[in-house]
């Protein structure tokens, strides 16, 4: 299978190493110091199941790679509209595009949804429909990944989890050969992979964790372990979790998260959430995919979210003050 990973940062680099080790003809689209490092030394993954270095072809121009069987989009949400246009040379007639990204995806209402919300645009994550014009929704495979990854230096990724987890799913709920083939390639002792007929449930389950960890970390600079010892933070986190579950339920998703168990898990979590890493590194922050779009969905579903409204406003103002977010 010929697979290109678009974006060789923490998650993209992790997946590219797993794919190359599985025997896929793997390439990456990268730039700058990351491109130079991969060309010189390959990609290295330091994980609990071993340290692996693999040679992968790295290009800055997707046209140099040609059509692929699968493209894995592993960029940050603010970069996706531009990246979606750039991947055109990678798309053959049957090319699938996996979106291994955080937050509400651009395709959420464009495939596999019936009723009054079918076809609903989400301008927060797809301004002016640029992504949908560049990538047909039929190509999309949803991806939800649980992997605490950090780029130690260009081309070197460290994974904190003993076993990471990737959930793949077609937006229409079908279990397809293309999703199963990709899952088979990626599965390894360090990465459990499953294919689900309910990818939106998986999206909301991960998003609820993002909502109850990342925003607090952005506002304080602290990882969850140092936050959830505070009773007020823990209580607010439970309230936000309840609001997020109410949105998901109103949209027809089955999401069950034990709030007390989640608080206990946060007490052992020293990894900084990616949205805090972006703030500290001066990178565009995923405010819309993780915060403002879920709030837009709450309004569509008629769900009140007072705690989430406040937290989103505070994080947005923090990001604007840092010059890392501009309201659309």
Secondary structure, 3 states (H helix, E strand, C coil): CEEEEECCCHHHHHHHHHHHHCCCEEEEECCHHHHHHHHHHCEEEEECCEEEEECCEEECCHHHCCCEEEEEECCCHHHHHHHHHHHHHHEEEEEEEEEECCCCCCCCCCCCCCCCCCCCCCCCCCHHHHHHHHCCHHHEEEEEEECCEEEEECCEEEECCCCEEEEEEECCCCCCHHHHHHHHHHCECCEEEEECCCHHHHHHHHHHHHHCCHHHHHHHCCCHHHHCCCHHHHHHHHHHHHHHHHHHHHCCCCCCCCHHHHHHHHCCCCCCCHHHHHHHHCCCCCHHHHHHHHHHHHHHHCCCCHHHHHHHHHHHHHHHHCCCCCCC
